[in-house]
Structure formats: structure tokens, C-alpha cells
Amino acid sequence: MRRQVMATLGVISVIGLLGGCMSDQAAASFTAPEDYETVEQLVADADVVAVVQAGDSAVDVVDRVPYTRTELRLRKVLLGVVSKNAHLAVTQVGSAESPPGAGLAAILRDGHEYVVVLHRTGAGEFEIVGPGVWRADTLGTSLTLHASMLPCVPAAIPHVTTPWALEVELGEAEESLGTSVIGSY
């Protein structure tokens, strides 16, 4: 009996390790995000890539799933077109008390600067494309990817980079996609 219990626990451990990077849809009734393997794939699905500062946020709970809506202050548009004085907000699944599930970006924190890849859902309303957002350090010289399941994010999407290196990579992705829109206000 003891041997059977140990074998069962071993199988459960292996399944847990292998399934650690899979989306956990059982906890909530929302559509899991797409898998992105490269920055080019992120850019292909984005309407805007920008440097923003997170502002005030509010949490709404719908069918026991928390959604956080965060106001954004636009610092710089890297790709796409956004009005210079546009009012921007992003809605994310999860909250500070109830972190988002696998495959979702970490919740944006008030006062921090980020590089975000956004898909427009309405006038001034966006959702984050991909597995995370890059948070700038206090000097703005380094960007670190913030994602719920960082070990599961493909290496082709930079985990730690510089603003300059990320801009170069975004430019290369834009060029290979044949997009004519470069960041503008």
C-alpha cells in the first residue's frame, strides 16, 4: 500500500511540474491568453507599444473573478498611434490580493513605469498583449519582465533588457511585419 501511495504521489508531482506552465482556466471563467513565442508575435497583435506610468486603479469582481482597471499616463509611444493627451486605461484579470493566473501579466502598480504592449478594446481602453509587461528600474536604465509565470515565458521574449535594446527589437519586428506605423502622438 505504501509503495502504491508513493508511486501515486510521484505521478502527481511529475504532472504538476509538467503542467506548471499551462493556463489555469479552472479557477476562473475567462478565455486564456494566446501563447506568444517572440516579440514579433506580440507586435503583430498590438495596436500600441508604449512607455507608461501606472496610476490609480480599481477592482471589480465579475462572477468571482477580479478585474483591475488601471489608469495610465503616457510617457512615450514606441509603436502605434495615440493622441498625446489621450486618457488611457488597461483592464487586467486579477488584483493585488488575488494574483492573476498563469500566462497573464502581473498587475500594474501605481507610480511604476512600464513598457506595455496593448490591444485596443475601446476608446482609451486597452488590454495587455502577451505574458507580461516590462517594468523600468528607478533610473530607467533597465527593464525587467513582470509576468505571473516568468519561467514559462519563452527566452525569445527578453526577460531583462534595456530600453534601447527593446526599442531596437521592436523596430526589427515592425520592419519584418512590414508595418509603416512607428510610434507617434
LINLIN-V16898 format. One record per helix or strand. SS is the DSSP state (hx for helix, st for strand). FROM is the first residue (numbers start at 1). LEN is the number of residues. If there is no record, write none. Layout:
# LINLIN-V16898
ss:from:len
SS:FROM:LEN
SS:FROM:LEN
This chain:
# LINLIN-V16898
ss:from:len
hx:2:18
hx:39:7
st:48:15
st:65:17
st:88:6
st:105:1
st:113:10
st:125:4
st:133:4
st:143:5
hx:150:3
st:160:2
hx:163:15
st:184:1
